[in-house]
Amino acid sequence: MTRSRATRPPVARRWSGALLAGGALVLAACSPSELDLRQQSELSQIFERHSGRIAYMDVDGNIYTVDQRGSGQENVTADAVLPSDGQGLLRYYQFPVWAPSGERLAFVRIQGVGQQATSTAVITTDPDGTAATEAFTSGEALPNYLYWSPDSAHLTFVTNAGTGAAWSLQLVPEGGGEATVVDAGSPLYWCWTPDGQTVLIHAGGSGISSRSRIAFVNVFGYIYEEGLQLRPGPFRAPGCSPHGDRILVAAQSGGQSSLIMTSRSGDVLEAIGRSDNALTFSWSPDGQRVAYVGQEGPIGDLHVVDVASPDAEPLAITDQQLVMAFFWSPDSEKIAYFVQHTPPPDPENPDAEQPFQLTLLIHNLRKEETREVFSFRPAPHFMDVVLNFDQYSQSVRIWSPNSRHVLFSLLMPESNLPVIAVAKADSRLYPAGVVRGLVGFWSWQ
């Protein structure tokens, strides 16, 4: 198997540092009244049908689950320790990810002394925190970006042994056991095929690097790699179709990056989008459409292509906007997307630097309409999801299972308190603050 060298995983490593630096400060600033962005109708809350559960990271270092109204809280973990004086035992948990079956959760535990981590583990539990298993432990490597196999039997993640070392793609059984190094590279992105037997990897960046490659890797039994004869363009995560018969990658051709659809064997079927720069993309859950952002200079507009008619003109969802991330609804009828928002100057201090903001918009493909939902300052952990959305969207969900709600995490204007909020996809009501938290993800069902 060919290998490439490494510098950075798909997910920013600053997650652990952000929790250590901000935990005590945020707790001191907490005020229950600040959890309400704008009060929603009490009747709508009472009669709103629940859909799935939300697993989230709190600023106290623990993992919890709640429903979409913030009730029915379950402590998945309860023994986190964040030393306010920088001394003594350190223990906290991060990055909760639901198994596709909904029967298990996985997350990372970090332990140490003071500000120094000395051991890490990947933990799997039932959603109420029982039946906990250490699926992976290490005294050196920090697991980044957990990604369940489609059958919920295994977990993949990347680790790094130190500065200049390659990022390793690890595979472990859900119930624990020997970890298998599946591949290595920098950067390294991947998607599971629906049969759960192989992963499609993109390693080494674009085709300007001699180590750049796109390949299928069989992850069980004898591990072997089948490289595709394509010169990768500037893209990150590849896309495996929900039906398993096609893949999406970006390839270089004629000075441009082309979004191409290929068969499982790598035979090019269609070129369905082009860009002068990077491409990001994802399949709709029903496999009938592809959404992509092709960046032309500083602008990245969102387009949708019908897989059955790839030669037709792509549907332009946005016009001259910088789309930073997008996420399909489970029913494939809606797309939630985030654009950079520039707030108006403060009249009392017009020269003051304005904080970075995002605006959430939702496009309904069936109704052919777009609704602007809310502008907010993203919490740093949620911003990591936005910046790497093409990888995250394959392993976590910000949509409710019934496709009626979208969650995100923001910083409250006055206190900087991180709050997880839920917006209704087809309502003019303002988003509702659900619970204090750094970042959260919805269950798949």
C-alpha positions as CSV (number, residue, x, y, z in Angstrom):
1,M,0.0,0.0,0.0
2,T,1.4,3.4,-0.9
3,R,1.8,5.8,2.0
4,S,2.1,9.6,2.2
5,R,3.3,11.9,4.9
6,A,1.2,14.1,7.2
7,T,0.7,17.5,8.8
8,R,-3.0,17.9,9.6
9,P,-6.2,15.8,10.0
10,P,-9.6,16.7,8.6
11,V,-10.6,18.2,12.0
12,A,-8.8,21.0,13.8
13,R,-6.9,19.7,16.9
14,R,-7.8,22.9,18.8
15,W,-11.0,21.2,20.2
16,S,-9.2,20.0,23.3
17,G,-7.4,23.3,24.0
18,A,-10.6,25.3,23.6
19,L,-12.4,23.4,26.3
20,L,-9.5,23.7,28.7
21,A,-9.1,27.4,28.2
22,G,-12.8,28.3,28.3
23,G,-14.5,25.9,30.7
24,A,-14.2,27.8,34.0
25,L,-14.8,31.2,32.5
26,V,-18.0,30.2,30.7
27,L,-19.4,28.4,33.7
28,A,-19.0,31.6,35.8
29,A,-20.8,33.6,33.1
30,C,-23.8,31.2,32.9
31,S,-27.3,32.7,33.3
32,P,-30.3,30.5,32.7
33,S,-32.3,33.4,31.2
34,E,-29.7,33.7,28.4
35,L,-30.6,30.2,27.0
36,D,-33.7,31.8,25.4
37,L,-32.8,33.5,22.1
38,R,-36.4,34.6,21.6
39,Q,-39.3,32.9,23.3
40,Q,-41.1,30.5,21.0
41,S,-44.8,29.9,21.2
42,E,-45.6,27.7,24.2
43,L,-48.2,25.8,22.2
44,S,-45.7,25.0,19.5
45,Q,-43.4,23.6,22.1
46,I,-46.1,21.5,23.8
47,F,-47.5,20.0,20.6
48,E,-44.2,19.7,18.7
49,R,-43.5,16.1,17.8
50,H,-40.2,14.9,19.2
51,S,-37.7,13.4,16.8
52,G,-34.5,11.7,17.9
53,R,-32.1,12.8,20.6
54,I,-29.3,15.4,20.7
55,A,-25.9,14.4,22.1
56,Y,-23.7,17.4,23.1
57,M,-20.6,18.5,24.8
58,D,-21.1,20.8,27.8
59,V,-18.6,23.3,29.1
60,D,-18.2,21.2,32.3
61,G,-16.4,18.6,30.2
62,N,-19.2,16.0,30.2
63,I,-21.4,14.5,27.5
64,Y,-25.2,14.7,27.7
65,T,-28.3,13.9,25.7
66,V,-31.5,15.8,25.5
67,D,-34.6,16.1,23.3
68,Q,-35.2,19.0,21.0
69,R,-36.8,21.1,23.8
70,G,-33.9,20.5,26.2
71,S,-35.8,18.2,28.4
72,G,-35.2,14.6,29.4
73,Q,-31.6,15.1,30.0
74,E,-29.4,12.1,30.4
75,N,-25.8,12.2,31.8
76,V,-23.8,10.1,29.5
77,T,-20.7,10.9,31.5
78,A,-20.5,12.6,35.0
79,D,-16.9,12.4,36.2
80,A,-15.2,15.2,34.2
81,V,-12.7,17.3,36.1
82,L,-11.5,20.7,34.8
83,P,-8.9,22.2,37.3
84,S,-9.5,25.9,37.5
85,D,-6.0,26.5,38.9
86,G,-4.3,24.5,36.2
87,Q,-3.2,21.9,38.7
88,G,-4.4,18.4,39.6
89,L,-6.4,15.8,37.8
90,L,-7.7,16.6,34.4
91,R,-10.5,14.6,32.7
92,Y,-13.0,15.6,30.0
93,Y,-15.0,14.2,27.1
94,Q,-15.5,15.5,23.6
95,F,-16.9,14.8,20.1
96,P,-20.1,12.7,20.7
97,V,-21.1,10.7,17.6
98,W,-24.2,8.6,17.2
99,A,-24.0,5.1,15.7
100,P,-26.3,4.8,12.7
101,S,-28.4,2.3,14.6
102,G,-29.0,4.9,17.4
103,E,-28.2,2.2,20.0
104,R,-24.7,3.5,20.8
105,L,-22.7,6.7,21.3
106,A,-19.0,7.2,20.8
107,F,-16.8,10.0,22.1
108,V,-13.2,10.8,23.2
109,R,-12.0,10.9,26.7
110,I,-8.8,12.9,27.5
111,Q,-7.0,12.6,30.9
112,G,-4.0,14.2,32.3
113,V,-2.6,16.5,35.0
114,G,-3.0,20.3,34.9
115,Q,-3.0,21.4,31.3
116,Q,-1.1,18.3,30.1
117,A,-2.9,15.3,28.6
118,T,-1.3,12.0,29.3
119,S,-3.8,9.5,27.9
120,T,-6.8,9.3,25.5
121,A,-9.5,6.8,24.8
122,V,-12.4,6.3,22.5
123,I,-15.4,5.3,24.6
124,T,-18.6,3.7,23.4
125,T,-21.8,3.6,25.5
126,D,-25.5,3.2,25.4
127,P,-27.2,6.6,25.1
128,D,-27.9,6.8,28.8
129,G,-24.2,6.2,29.6
130,T,-24.4,2.6,30.6
131,A,-22.5,-0.4,29.1
132,A,-19.4,1.8,28.6
133,T,-16.5,0.2,26.7
134,E,-13.0,1.5,26.0
135,A,-12.7,0.7,22.3
136,F,-9.3,2.4,22.0
137,T,-6.7,3.7,24.4
138,S,-3.4,5.5,23.9
139,G,-0.8,7.3,25.9
140,E,0.4,9.3,22.8
141,A,-2.1,9.6,20.0
142,L,-5.2,11.9,20.2
143,P,-8.1,10.4,18.2
144,N,-9.7,12.9,15.9
145,Y,-13.0,12.8,14.0
146,L,-14.9,9.6,14.9
147,Y,-16.8,8.0,12.0
148,W,-19.0,4.9,12.5
149,S,-19.2,2.1,10.0
150,P,-22.7,1.8,8.3
151,D,-23.5,-1.3,10.4
152,S,-22.5,0.4,13.7
153,A,-20.0,-2.4,14.4
154,H,-16.8,-0.4,13.9
155,L,-15.3,3.0,14.4
156,T,-12.7,4.8,12.2
157,F,-10.7,7.9,13.2
158,V,-7.3,9.5,12.6
159,T,-4.4,9.8,15.0
160,N,-1.1,11.5,14.9
161,A,2.0,10.4,16.8
162,G,3.7,13.8,16.7
163,T,4.9,16.7,14.7
164,G,5.9,15.6,11.2
165,A,4.4,12.2,11.5
166,A,1.7,10.8,9.2
167,W,-1.9,10.8,10.2
168,S,-3.0,7.2,10.5
169,L,-6.5,6.0,9.7
170,Q,-7.5,3.6,12.5
171,L,-10.2,1.0,12.7
172,V,-11.5,-0.5,15.9
173,P,-14.5,-2.8,16.8
174,E,-17.3,-1.0,18.7
175,G,-16.8,-3.3,21.6
176,G,-13.1,-2.9,21.8
177,G,-10.2,-5.0,20.5
178,E,-7.0,-4.5,18.5
179,A,-6.9,-1.3,16.4
180,T,-6.0,-1.7,12.8
181,V,-4.1,0.9,10.8
182,V,-6.0,1.1,7.5
183,D,-4.1,3.9,5.8
184,A,-2.0,7.0,6.3
185,G,-1.6,10.3,4.6
186,S,-1.7,14.1,4.9
187,P,-4.3,15.4,4.6
188,L,-6.5,12.3,4.8
189,Y,-10.3,12.2,4.2
190,W,-12.5,9.2,3.7
191,C,-16.1,7.9,3.3
192,W,-17.5,4.4,4.0
193,T,-19.2,2.5,1.3
194,P,-22.7,1.4,2.2
195,D,-21.8,-2.2,2.5
196,G,-19.4,-1.4,5.3
197,Q,-16.5,-3.4,3.8
198,T,-14.4,-0.7,2.2
199,V,-13.5,3.0,2.6
200,L,-12.8,5.4,-0.2
201,I,-9.8,7.6,0.8
202,H,-8.4,10.8,-0.6
203,A,-4.9,11.4,0.7
204,G,-2.1,13.8,-0.1
205,G,-4.1,16.8,-1.3
206,S,-4.5,17.8,-5.0
207,G,-2.7,16.4,-8.0
208,I,0.2,18.8,-7.7
209,S,1.6,16.5,-5.0
210,S,3.2,13.2,-6.1
211,R,1.7,11.6,-3.0
212,S,-1.9,12.6,-3.9
213,R,-4.2,9.7,-4.5
214,I,-7.8,8.4,-4.5
215,A,-8.3,4.8,-3.6
216,F,-10.6,2.1,-2.3
217,V,-9.2,0.3,0.8
218,N,-10.6,-3.0,1.9
219,V,-10.6,-2.8,5.7
220,F,-11.4,-6.3,6.8
221,G,-9.3,-9.4,6.5
222,Y,-6.3,-8.7,4.3
223,I,-6.1,-5.0,3.9
224,Y,-5.4,-3.9,0.3
225,E,-5.7,-0.8,-1.7
226,E,-7.2,-0.3,-5.2
227,G,-6.0,3.0,-6.6
228,L,-8.1,5.0,-9.1
229,Q,-6.3,6.4,-12.1
230,L,-7.4,9.9,-11.5
231,R,-5.4,13.1,-10.8
232,P,-7.1,14.6,-7.8
233,G,-8.2,18.2,-8.0
234,P,-8.4,20.6,-5.0
235,F,-11.1,18.9,-2.9
236,R,-11.2,17.3,0.5
237,A,-13.7,14.5,1.3
238,P,-14.8,12.1,-1.4
239,G,-18.5,11.1,-1.6
240,C,-19.8,7.5,-1.7
241,S,-23.4,7.3,-3.1
242,P,-26.1,6.0,-0.7
243,H,-26.7,3.1,-3.1
244,G,-23.0,2.2,-3.3
245,D,-22.7,2.1,-7.0
246,R,-21.1,5.5,-7.7
247,I,-18.6,7.9,-6.1
248,L,-17.9,11.6,-6.3
249,V,-14.4,13.1,-6.5
250,A,-12.8,16.2,-8.1
251,A,-10.2,15.7,-10.8
252,Q,-8.0,18.2,-12.6
253,S,-8.6,18.8,-16.3
254,G,-7.8,21.7,-18.6
255,G,-6.7,24.0,-15.8
256,Q,-9.9,23.5,-13.9
257,S,-11.2,21.2,-11.2
258,S,-14.1,19.0,-12.4
259,L,-16.6,17.3,-10.1
260,I,-16.9,13.9,-11.6
261,M,-19.1,10.9,-11.0
262,T,-17.4,7.5,-11.4
263,S,-18.4,3.9,-11.1
264,R,-17.0,1.8,-8.2
265,S,-14.2,0.7,-10.5
266,G,-13.2,4.4,-11.2
267,D,-14.7,4.6,-14.7
268,V,-15.7,8.2,-15.3
269,L,-19.5,8.4,-15.9
270,E,-20.1,12.2,-15.9
271,A,-18.5,15.5,-15.2
272,I,-21.2,17.4,-13.4
273,G,-19.6,20.6,-12.2
274,R,-16.4,22.7,-12.7
275,S,-14.6,25.4,-10.7
276,D,-11.5,27.5,-11.0
277,N,-10.6,26.6,-7.4
278,A,-11.8,24.1,-4.8
279,L,-14.9,22.0,-4.9
280,T,-16.9,20.7,-2.0
281,F,-19.9,18.4,-2.5
282,S,-22.3,15.8,-1.0
283,W,-24.9,13.3,-2.1
284,S,-28.6,13.7,-1.1
285,P,-29.6,10.9,1.3
286,D,-31.8,9.4,-1.4
287,G,-29.0,9.4,-3.9
288,Q,-31.0,11.3,-6.5
289,R,-29.2,14.6,-6.3
290,V,-25.7,16.1,-5.7
291,A,-25.1,19.5,-4.2
292,Y,-21.8,21.2,-4.6
293,V,-20.0,24.5,-4.1
294,G,-17.6,25.5,-6.8
295,Q,-15.5,28.4,-5.6
296,E,-14.8,31.1,-8.2
297,G,-12.3,33.5,-6.6
298,P,-13.7,34.5,-3.1
299,I,-17.3,33.4,-4.1
300,G,-18.7,30.0,-3.5
301,D,-22.2,29.4,-4.8
302,L,-24.3,26.4,-4.1
303,H,-25.6,24.3,-6.9
304,V,-27.7,21.1,-7.2
305,V,-27.6,18.5,-9.9
306,D,-30.1,15.8,-10.7
307,V,-28.2,12.6,-11.0
308,A,-30.7,11.2,-13.6
309,S,-30.0,14.3,-15.8
310,P,-26.3,15.2,-15.2
311,D,-26.1,17.1,-18.5
312,A,-28.8,19.5,-17.5
313,E,-27.9,23.0,-16.3
314,P,-27.2,22.8,-12.5
315,L,-29.8,24.5,-10.3
316,A,-28.2,27.6,-8.7
317,I,-29.4,27.9,-5.1
318,T,-27.4,31.0,-4.4
319,D,-26.1,33.9,-6.4
320,Q,-22.8,35.6,-5.6
321,Q,-22.6,34.3,-2.0
322,L,-19.8,32.8,0.0
323,V,-21.4,29.5,1.1
324,M,-19.2,28.1,3.8
325,A,-21.2,24.8,4.5
326,F,-24.3,23.0,3.6
327,F,-26.2,20.0,4.9
328,W,-29.0,17.9,3.3
329,S,-32.1,17.1,5.3
330,P,-32.8,13.4,5.8
331,D,-35.8,13.5,3.4
332,S,-33.6,15.1,0.7
333,E,-36.1,17.9,0.2
334,K,-34.2,20.7,1.9
335,I,-30.6,22.0,2.3
336,A,-29.5,24.1,5.3
337,Y,-26.5,26.3,4.4
338,F,-24.4,28.9,6.1
339,V,-23.0,32.0,4.6
340,Q,-20.7,34.6,6.0
341,H,-22.6,37.6,7.5
342,T,-21.3,41.1,7.9
343,P,-23.3,43.0,10.6
344,P,-23.9,46.7,10.2
345,P,-21.5,49.0,12.0
346,D,-22.2,50.0,15.6
347,P,-23.6,53.6,15.4
348,E,-21.9,54.4,18.7
349,N,-18.6,53.0,17.6
350,P,-18.5,52.8,13.8
351,D,-14.8,52.0,13.6
352,A,-15.0,49.0,16.0
353,E,-14.2,45.6,14.5
354,Q,-17.3,43.5,14.1
355,P,-17.2,39.9,15.3
356,F,-17.4,37.1,12.7
357,Q,-20.9,35.9,12.0
358,L,-22.8,33.3,10.0
359,T,-26.3,33.3,8.6
360,L,-28.3,30.1,8.4
361,L,-30.6,29.8,5.4
362,I,-32.8,26.8,4.4
363,H,-33.7,26.1,0.8
364,N,-36.7,23.9,0.1
365,L,-36.2,22.2,-3.3
366,R,-39.8,21.0,-3.6
367,K,-41.2,24.5,-2.9
368,E,-38.4,26.2,-4.8
369,E,-37.9,28.8,-2.1
370,T,-35.2,30.0,0.3
371,R,-35.8,31.3,3.8
372,E,-33.2,33.3,5.8
373,V,-33.4,31.9,9.4
374,F,-30.9,33.6,11.7
375,S,-27.5,35.4,12.0
376,F,-25.2,34.5,14.9
377,R,-21.7,34.2,16.2
378,P,-20.7,30.6,15.9
379,A,-19.2,28.7,18.8
380,P,-15.7,27.7,18.0
381,H,-16.5,23.9,18.0
382,F,-19.4,24.4,15.6
383,M,-17.2,26.5,13.4
384,D,-14.9,23.5,13.1
385,V,-17.8,21.6,11.8
386,V,-18.6,24.3,9.3
387,L,-15.0,24.5,8.0
388,N,-14.9,20.8,7.5
389,F,-18.5,20.2,6.6
390,D,-17.9,17.8,3.7
391,Q,-16.3,15.3,6.0
392,Y,-18.5,15.9,9.0
393,S,-21.8,15.6,7.0
394,Q,-21.0,12.0,6.4
395,S,-20.7,11.0,10.1
396,V,-22.8,13.4,12.1
397,R,-26.2,15.1,11.6
398,I,-27.4,18.6,12.4
399,W,-30.9,17.9,11.0
400,S,-33.6,16.2,13.1
401,P,-34.5,12.7,11.8
402,N,-37.9,14.0,10.7
403,S,-36.3,16.9,8.6
404,R,-38.1,19.6,10.5
405,H,-35.4,21.1,12.6
406,V,-31.7,22.2,12.3
407,L,-29.4,22.7,15.3
408,F,-26.3,24.9,15.6
409,S,-24.2,26.3,18.5
410,L,-23.6,30.0,19.0
411,L,-22.0,32.4,21.4
412,M,-24.5,34.6,23.3
413,P,-23.9,38.4,22.6
414,E,-23.1,39.6,26.1
415,S,-21.7,36.7,28.0
416,N,-20.1,34.6,25.3
417,L,-22.0,31.6,26.7
418,P,-22.1,28.8,24.2
419,V,-25.7,27.7,23.5
420,I,-27.1,24.9,21.3
421,A,-30.1,26.3,19.4
422,V,-32.7,24.6,17.2
423,A,-34.4,26.3,14.3
424,K,-37.6,25.1,12.5
425,A,-37.1,24.5,8.8
426,D,-40.6,25.6,7.8
427,S,-41.5,28.3,10.3
428,R,-41.0,32.0,10.9
429,L,-40.4,31.5,14.6
430,Y,-37.0,32.4,15.8
431,P,-34.6,29.6,16.9
432,A,-35.0,28.4,20.4
433,G,-32.0,28.0,22.8
434,V,-32.1,24.3,23.9
435,V,-29.2,24.0,26.3
436,R,-25.8,25.4,27.2
437,G,-23.3,23.5,25.1
438,L,-20.2,23.7,22.9
439,V,-21.5,21.6,20.0
440,G,-24.2,18.9,19.5
441,F,-25.3,16.4,17.0
442,W,-28.7,14.8,16.3
443,S,-29.3,11.0,16.3
444,W,-29.9,9.3,13.0
445,Q,-33.3,8.1,14.0
